[in-house]
Amino acid sequence: MDPETDALDAYSRVVSGVAATVLPSVASLTVRSSRGEGAGSGVVYTADGFVLTSAHVVAGADGGTAEFTNGTAGRFDVVGADPLADLAVLRIHEAGVPPATLGNADELRIGQLVVAVGSPLGLAGSVTAGVVSALGRSLPVRDGRHVRLIDDVVQTDAALNPGNSGGALADSTGKVVGINTAVAGIGLGLAVPVNGTTRLIMSELMSTGKVRRAWLGVAGTPVTLAQPVAERTGQRKGLRLVEVVPGSPAGQAGLYVGDVMLTAGGRPILGVQDVQRLMLGPAIGRRLQITVLRKAALVDVVAVPEPLQ
């Protein structure tokens, strides 16, 4: 057997192995709402029937029907949805559906093999494979007046079509590292990463049906730090504040337009996504230490984020 055939067989074995592992846990969803009937995919991730999908798949609905590749079918209820993360948690009433294993998208590398499992165009149990094309992309989403960037979105060239949304993006070990959320164009697919932030959102949706978010009251743009400051702080970028809302937690803490935010909660702040990542429910009412660069001096302030209304 020549080396090219050997490589192809190895590739095929990995993809077929991932498919065998993940397919039983992926549901084809039929959703009915006031807007009509829609379709998508979902991933069972607990033994007692909790399902992860995209928020836009179940928008405006409180339930629907889930069907699996073994022929099992039944109703699901929407437990909670978070449009600003494009994630929703459902609950199925069918017993015995094996849960998928969740991985960590933060460990992905460009060029790594990934497999998309879902129900594109109503074709249940479809599998496509590709590689991680890019990492660190941002996907803007909106909920009413609020706009948020989903950070560290996984970009892949695995073929995705309508109906794939809410389905699994798995790595070569069969762990789910993303929830397919959009078809950005021919040969380009995006997935919301499964990581520590996602797990916090899932936990809040499971327990309360909604996600609380904190509000700091700043807007900023990334800037490159001057070499002396970079050497002093150990980081190359910061977030220059271009707006501080009067009376906001940031304003009350003594932050000003022109300050360059370097750290918050002990974590480096390189862009607006780093601030967003901190602004989940647990941050509400807690003291948040922030270090900024102000006229060549390092200044520490303490802000107390408030609930986002």
N, C-alpha and C positions, 0 to 999 in steps of 0.2 A: 504493500500500500504506500503510495507516494505521500510526501509531507503535506501537500495541499489537501489531500483527502483526509489525512489524519486531523488536520486543523479544523476542517469542516465538520468532521464527526464530533470533535470535542465541543465545538460551538453548538452543534445540534443537541448534544447530550445535556449541556447546561440549560439551554432554552427549554427543552422538553421536561427536564427535571424541575425547573421553576414553574412551568405550566402545571405539572402534576401536583405540585405543592400548593399553589395559590388558587387555581381554578375552583376547587370545591368551596372556597371561602368568599367568592365574588358573586354577587347577586345582580341580576338584570332587573331594574326597577321600572315600574309603570306608575306614573304619578298623575293624579287627577286633582285639578284645582279650578278656581273660578276662571282661570285663563285658558282652560282646556286640558287636554291630555299631553303629557310629556314622558320622556324616557331618559334613563341614565343608568349608572352602575353604582354599586356600593360594596364595601369590604367589611365582612364580619370580623371583629377583632377581640371579642370576649366569648367565653363558652356559654354565657347566658343571653346571647343574642343581640348585643350592641353592634351597630353598623356605622361605619364612617363613610360619608359621601360629600359631595360638593353642595354648598348652600344653595347655589342657583338651580340645582337639579330639583330641589323640593320647595322652591320659593312659592309661597302662597298656599301650600298644601299642608294638611295635618296627617296625611297617611297615604297609603298606596299598596301596591302588590310587589312582592319580591319573589323572583324565580331563580333557582339554582340549576347547575348543569346536570345534577342527578335527577332532575324532574320535580324536586320538592318546590312547592309554591305556597305562599301565604301572605297575609297582610303584614304591614309594618306601620308603626306610629312614629311621627316625628317627635323626638325628645326635645331637641333644641337646635337652633341654627345660628351661625355667626357670619353674616354677610361680609363683614370686614376682614375675615380670614378665609372666606369662601369654603367653610367647613360646616357640616351638620352631622348630628348624631341621631340615628334611628334605633328602633327596637323591633326585632321580629319576634313572632310568637311560635315559630317552628323550632322544635328541639333537635339536637343532634347535628347542627351545622358546625363544622370544624372552624375554629378561629384562625385567622392568619397571624403570623408573627410580625410585629412592628419593629422596624430597624431604626437607623439614625442617619438622616440625609446629610448631617454635618460631616460625615465620614466619606461621602462620595468624592470621586475624583473625575476630572474631565477625561473622556475616552473610555470610562468604565461601562461594561455591558449592563443594560437594564431591559426589563421585559414589561410591557404594558398588557394588562388583562382587564377586559371589560366587555361591553355589549354595543359596539359601534353600529350605527344604522339599524339597530334592532337585532343584530346578529349576536346572540348570547354566547358567552364563552369564547370570545375571540382573543387571540394572542398575537402580539407583534413584538419585535425585538429591535434594539438599536443601541446607541451609546449615549452617555451623558455628553451633550454638545457644549453646554456652558453652565456655569454656576454663578450665583450672586446676582442673577437678574431680579428685577422688581416688577411686580404686577399690580397696577392701580385698581382698586375696587372701591365701590361707593355704597353707602347705606344712608339714604336721605341726604342731609347736608354734609355728612362726614365722609371724607375721602381718606383712604389709608393705602399704604404700599405693603403688599405681602412681600417680605424680603426673602432672599436666598431661594427664589423659585428655581426649580430644576428644569433646564431646557434639554430636550431629547429629540433625536431624529426618528424614534420609534413612531410608526404611523398611528395617528390619533384622528378619530372622526366623531361627529355628533353621536352621543350615546356612550362614548368612552368616559365622559366627565363623571367623576365620583369613583371611578375604577382604580385599580391598584397599579402602581409603578413599583416593581420589585427588583432587587439586586440579584446577583448570580447565586446567592445562597437561599433565595426565596423569601427574604424579608422585605416587607413593604416599606419603601423609603419615600413614597410620594403618593398623593391623590391627584390623578389627572384632572385638570380643571379647565383647559382651554385648548382650542386649536388655533394657533397664531398664524398659520399659513402652511402652504405645501411644504412638507418635510420638516416642519417645526411644531413641536408640542411642548406644553408647559405642565408642570405638576407642582402643587403645594407641597412643600417638604414635610416629612414626618420627623420631628425633632423635639427638643425639650419644650419649646414654645407651643408646638402643636399639642403636646400631651397636657399642658396646663389648660389650653382651650377645651380639649376633649373632657377633661376632668370637670371643668365648670359647667359644660353643657350637660354632662351626665347627672350632676348633682342639683343644678338649679334651672336648666333649660336655657340659660343665656350666659353671656360672657360680660362680666363687668370690666370696664376699662378705666384707667386713671388718666387724669389730665394735668399737664404741667403748664401749658400756656406759652410755648415758644415755637418759633419757626426758624429754620436755619439752613445754611448751605455749607457743604464741606469745603475746607481750605487746607492748603499745604502749609505746615508749620515751618518757620525759619529754622535754619540748620542748628543754631545754638539752642533753641527751644526744643527741637526734636531730640537732640543729644541729651538735654536735661530731663526730658519727660519719658524718653524711650518710645515715642510714637511719632509718626510722620504727618498725621492729619488730625484735624479737630473739626468742630461744628461751629461756624460763626453765626451768632444769633442775629437775624435780620428783623425779628419781631418778638417782643415780649408783651403779652396782653396785660394791660393795666388791671391790678387787683387779682391777677391769677396767682397760683402757687409760686410760679417763677418770679413774678413781680414782687410778691410779698417777701420772697427770700432774698431779694436784692440783686437779681440778675438784670443786665442792661443790654440794649442793642449794641452790638459791636464786641461783646464778650465772645471769646472762643471757648466753647465747652470742651474740656479734655476728658474728664471722667465723670461718671454718675454711678453711685452705688458701688464704687470700687472697680467699675468696668470701663475700658476705653470707649470713648464716643468718637467715632470716625465719620458718622453720617446720621441722617434723620432716622434710619431704620434702627440704629442702636438705641435711640431714645424710645421709639415705639416698642421695642422688645421689652423694655422695662415697665411699660405702662399697662400692665394687666392688673386684674383685681387685687392681688396681694399687696400691690404698691399703695393702694388707697389708704390714706391716713397714717402712713409710715414715714419716718424721717428719711430723706434721701440726700446723702451728702454729695455735693457737686463741686468739682474743681474747674475753674475757668482761668483763662489767660486774659488779663486786663492790663493794657499798657505795659507789657513786658513783665508784669508781676503775676504770680500764681495766687489766686484768691479762692478760699473755700467758703461755700454757703450751704445752708441746709434748707431744702424745700420739702413740703408735705403735700404730695399729689392729692387732688380731689377727684370724686367720681366724674366721669365724662357724662354729661347730660345729653 
